[in-house]
Every structure is written in structure tokens, then in C-alpha cells.
Amino acid sequence: MKRNLLICVAALLGVAVSAPAQIAIEGKLGNLVRGSVVLGHDHYHGHGHNHGYFRISPVRRAPVRGHWETRCEQVLVPGYWCEEHVPPTYGWIWDHCGHRHWGIVDAGGCRRVWVPARWETKTRRVWVTC
């Protein structure tokens, strides 16, 4: 891509020697850079020669007046199902012979729990122009 651009610029500069009138080609590269190719009579340098040149200049923008504001808004978060881990429960248990020993009373596992809908306050920053 850059090579093709350089070849085009070189070709335009080569044609500039034989161009009787001034031709200007301008373009913007993004929001910050503007470029131009001028072919023909050199009015800017005052020499009166027929040649071409390439100029890149930054784009100057007027400052935008304003400020940032933090806005709060209420948002409804819908209800949803949630998987909750239940740890095992330990305690004293009796075996079939009547002897007491320490062991697992409930093995635990996962259970589904419904989380109801709720209102939450969300904040966001917005640019406010003056």
C-alpha cells in the first residue's frame, strides 16, 4: 500500500515537469494529517519554475468548548437463574451398630437459585458542549 502511494507520487512529480498549468491534488489521511501534491507553476516559492512538490501538514481544528459530566441513571436488571455451590456438611453420625463417629452428613453439590429482578444505578461519562 505504501509502495503504491510512493509510486503514484513519483509519477505525478515526473509529470509535473511538462505540465503547463498548476494542478493541485489534496487528500486527508485520517483525522489528523492532510497531504497535497502540486504540479505546475510554483507560486509558493516565487521561482517561476515548472515543477511539482508534495506537502504534508497537520489538520488544525478549533478547540471544542465543553466539559465531562457524570450522569447516573436507573437501569432494570432482569432476573436470572444462578448456579450456587453448596459445600458438604460434617457432623456426628451413628453407624448401624450404634457407634458414633465424625463424618459427612450432607454431600453438598450445586443448586439453582433464582435471583429476582432489581434496579441498579449505573453511571456514565458524557461530553457536554457549551
N, C-alpha and C positions, 0 to 999 in steps of 0.2 A: 504494500500500500504506500509506504513512504517512498519507495523507489519509483513507483509510477508517478507520484506527485513531483518528485525531483526531475524526472524525465520531461514531464509536461512543462514545468517552469523553465527548464533549459531550452526546450523547443520554442517557447514563447519569447525568451530572451534572444534566441538566434534569429527569429523572425523580426525582432524589433529593429534590427539594423536597416532593413529595407522598407520598413513601414513609414509612409509619408505622413500620416496623421497620428495623433495621440489616441491610444486605446487604453482604457483602464478596466481591469477586472478585479473586483473586490469580493471577499468572502469572509465568513466568520467561522472560526474553529472553536466550537463550544460557546460558552457564555463570556469567556474572559479574553480571547485573542481574536484580533481582526487582521487579515492579511490582504495585500493588494499587489497586483502586477501592473505596471505602467509601461506601455510600449509607445514609441514615437518621440516627439519633440520633448526635451527636458525643460519644463518651465520652472521646476523647483530649484534646480542648481544654477540656472542662468547661463549655461554654456551654449545653448542653442544647438547641441548635438542630437542626432537621432540615435537613440539607444534605449534600452529597457532596464528596469531595475525592479527588485522585489522588496517590499517593505512590510514588516510585521509591527503592529502597535497594539498595546493593551486597550481594552474597551473601558472607557471611563463611564461610570454610572453615577447618577445623582444619589446622594445618601437618602435612604428611606427613613423618614422620621416615624418613630413609634416606640413601643416597649412590649416586653413579655408580661403576660398575666397568667396566673394560675387559676383555673376555673374548676370548681367542684360540681359534680352532677350525680344525681341518684340513679343507679342502674339496678334493674331487677336481675338477679342471678337465678336461673331456673333450678328446680330441684333435680337431684340425680341419685343414682344408686352408687354406693361406695363399698368396696371390699375391706373389711376390718379384720385384722389378725387378733385371735383370742389365744393368749398363752395357756399352757397346761396348768391345772390346779393341783397342788400337792397337799397331802394331809394324812392323818392316821386312818388306816383301813384294817379290817379284820378278815382273815382268810377263812376257809371253810371249817377249819379246826377250832376257831375262836381265838387264835393268836393275833395280837395287834402288831402292825409294823407300818413304817412310813412309806408312802407310795403315791402314785398318780390317781387322783380322784376323778378328774375330767381331763381328757386328752387335748382339749383345745382345738384349734383349727381356724378356719376362716368363716365369716358370716357376712351376709349382705345387709347393709344398713341404709335406709332411706334418709337422705339429707334434704330437708324441706327448702323450698324457695325462700330467698331472703333479699332484702335491699342492701346494697353496698354503696358507699360514697367513693367515686373514682375521681382522681384529679388529672388534669392535663394542662400543658402549657400552650398558649396561643399567642400569636403576634398581633398586636392591636396597633393599627396605624393612626397617627394623629391627624 
